[in-house]
């Protein structure tokens, strides 16, 4: 949730990520019923901008979740914590030019950062980014 430069939004509201309720009823086109994934979480953070003091203030905060939160082992797999940066992509491209596979380049980055949690993305994210880069070159 980054703020754009040059703009001062008057307020911002962040709700729990689990907003809607999915039905357990099986559709005719699907082969199996999916499990319920939405819990109508009431967690909320509302931030407003005070013109008088020129600072952001918390207007409403509800911290109670009606679902389990991610454990420390699951945090690297949350979408917002997974980003392949320009530096990592450039390193991978350089290594693939000298016949080093992307999975081995990823393992090198893991060793350099001293752990999978500190890399910031999974090997699948790296392959997806490389694939996206190849498609962009074709267009």
C-alpha positions as semicolon CSV with decimal commas, in nm:
position;residue;x (nm);y (nm);z (nm)
1;X;0,000;0,000;0,000
2;X;0,234;0,270;-0,122
3;X;0,133;0,632;-0,151
4;X;0,194;0,808;-0,481
5;X;0,419;1,110;-0,481
6;X;0,248;1,442;-0,527
7;X;-0,084;1,317;-0,393
8;X;-0,222;1,332;-0,041
9;X;-0,520;1,101;-0,018
10;X;-0,766;1,209;0,248
11;X;-0,824;0,859;0,380
12;X;-0,729;0,497;0,318
13;X;-0,902;0,184;0,441
14;X;-0,748;-0,162;0,455
15;X;-0,983;-0,453;0,512
16;X;-0,911;-0,815;0,592
17;X;-0,823;-1,006;0,275
18;X;-1,101;-1,254;0,318
19;X;-1,408;-1,050;0,224
20;X;-1,671;-1,253;0,043
21;X;-1,835;-1,587;0,113
22;X;-1,815;-1,865;-0,146
23;X;-2,092;-2,112;-0,181
24;X;-2,025;-2,481;-0,128
25;X;-2,285;-2,576;-0,388
26;X;-2,143;-2,767;-0,680
27;X;-2,191;-2,607;-1,020
28;X;-2,295;-2,819;-1,315
29;X;-1,976;-2,741;-1,504
30;X;-1,735;-2,838;-1,225
31;X;-1,642;-3,190;-1,130
32;X;-1,600;-3,133;-0,758
33;X;-1,715;-2,891;-0,494
34;X;-1,452;-2,643;-0,380
35;X;-1,405;-2,579;-0,014
36;X;-1,513;-2,250;0,137
37;X;-1,226;-2,002;0,115
38;X;-1,383;-1,676;0,234
39;X;-1,462;-1,601;0,597
40;X;-1,603;-1,243;0,598
41;X;-1,314;-1,124;0,815
42;X;-1,392;-0,804;1,002
43;X;-1,031;-0,689;1,052
44;X;-0,993;-0,329;0,943
45;X;-0,747;-0,039;0,946
46;X;-0,873;0,307;0,847
47;X;-0,622;0,589;0,808
48;X;-0,712;0,955;0,753
49;X;-0,511;1,265;0,669
50;X;-0,540;1,557;0,909
51;X;-0,517;1,889;0,725
52;X;-0,458;2,078;1,051
53;X;-0,154;1,880;1,166
54;X;-0,043;1,757;0,818
55;X;-0,004;1,397;0,940
56;X;-0,184;1,068;0,887
57;X;-0,388;0,940;1,183
58;X;-0,552;0,606;1,257
59;X;-0,929;0,656;1,256
60;X;-1,045;0,297;1,306
61;X;-0,864;-0,024;1,394
62;X;-1,022;-0,366;1,441
63;X;-0,757;-0,633;1,493
64;X;-0,979;-0,936;1,550
65;X;-0,965;-1,195;1,272
66;X;-1,208;-1,483;1,240
67;X;-0,951;-1,705;1,065
68;X;-0,603;-1,836;1,129
69;X;-0,318;-1,604;1,031
70;X;-0,012;-1,724;0,840
71;X;0,260;-1,882;1,049
72;X;0,624;-1,778;1,014
73;X;0,684;-2,077;0,785
74;X;0,400;-1,971;0,553
75;X;0,489;-1,600;0,523
76;X;0,731;-1,641;0,228
77;X;0,443;-1,786;0,023
78;X;0,205;-1,492;0,070
79;X;0,170;-1,312;-0,262
80;X;0,269;-0,969;-0,127
81;X;0,600;-1,111;-0,001
82;X;0,699;-1,260;-0,338
83;X;0,870;-1,031;-0,589
84;X;1,150;-1,103;-0,835
85;X;1,358;-0,786;-0,845
86;X;1,551;-0,643;-1,139
87;X;1,883;-0,743;-0,982
88;X;1,779;-1,105;-0,935
89;X;1,642;-1,125;-1,287
90;X;1,960;-0,971;-1,432
91;X;2,174;-1,219;-1,237
92;X;1,963;-1,509;-1,362
93;X;1,982;-1,386;-1,722
94;X;2,360;-1,354;-1,697
95;X;2,393;-1,703;-1,550
96;X;2,165;-1,859;-1,813
97;X;2,378;-1,704;-2,091
98;X;2,671;-1,913;-1,963
99;X;2,459;-2,232;-1,948
100;X;2,361;-2,224;-1,582
101;X;2,001;-2,330;-1,534
102;X;1,759;-2,090;-1,357
103;X;1,701;-2,337;-1,072
104;X;2,076;-2,342;-1,003
105;X;2,088;-1,962;-1,023
106;X;1,807;-1,957;-0,765
107;X;2,002;-2,190;-0,536
108;X;2,303;-1,958;-0,569
109;X;2,084;-1,663;-0,460
110;X;1,957;-1,868;-0,166
111;X;2,314;-1,938;-0,057
112;X;2,413;-1,571;-0,095
113;X;2,114;-1,449;0,109
114;X;2,155;-1,729;0,367
115;X;1,813;-1,887;0,338
116;X;1,500;-1,936;0,131
117;X;1,303;-1,688;0,343
118;X;1,544;-1,406;0,265
119;X;1,541;-1,447;-0,114
120;X;1,194;-1,292;-0,143
121;X;1,048;-1,525;-0,405
122;X;1,019;-1,891;-0,497
123;X;1,186;-2,072;-0,785
124;X;0,846;-2,088;-0,959
125;X;0,820;-1,707;-0,936
126;X;1,161;-1,685;-1,104
127;X;1,054;-1,917;-1,387
128;X;0,730;-1,719;-1,431
129;X;0,926;-1,392;-1,452
130;X;1,167;-1,539;-1,710
131;X;0,870;-1,665;-1,914
132;X;0,704;-1,322;-1,894
133;X;1,031;-1,160;-2,006
134;X;1,052;-1,394;-2,308
135;X;0,692;-1,318;-2,406
136;X;0,757;-0,943;-2,378
137;X;1,053;-0,978;-2,615
138;X;0,833;-1,153;-2,874
139;X;0,573;-0,878;-2,871
